[in-house]
Amino acid sequence: MTITRRQLFGLTAGAAAVLAINPQVSFAAADETEAAIKAFTGGATPTEGTVSLDTPEIAENGNTVPVGVAVDSPMTADNYVESVLILADGNPNPAVATFHFTAMSGVAEAKTRIRLAKTQNVIAVAKMNDGSTFIDRKEVKVTIGGCGG
């Protein structure tokens, strides 16, 4: 099937018309982010420390923001990180990624790239095998949004 320039323009114009009718992009509310944290921690309030986020202070493009997370843990059979949840409180869906670990992982570190819709907090919540939870937050200033922002 061949699409002519005129048809392509018609598709583009139609998409623009849809955006003009409803230009708003929905973003997660603070209560959605807190609810996701509570669900992950089983209702416990995570404490500061033990987990650390590595994010840029300014992201020129929200489409691909590097994020690293590390948890200070001996990673032994008696004391290890079970999982780490990464959230972005200004995205349409705040939960971005979950990393799972075992004592055999050796270290509790992960790196990825995420999409951020606008300037917002990136949050990492770590859950240990004993049920304790830890949190770290970093604000990332986004100059060009990656989720339609």
Buried (B, 14 or more C-beta within 10 A) or exposed (E): EEEEEEEEEEEEEEEEEEEEEEEEBEBBEEEBBEEBBEEBBEEEEBEEEBBBBBBBEEBEEBBEBEBEBBBEBEBEEEEBBBBBBBBBBBBBEBBBBBBEBEBEBEEBBBEEEBBBBBBBBBBBBBBBBEEBBBBBBBEBBBEEBBBBB
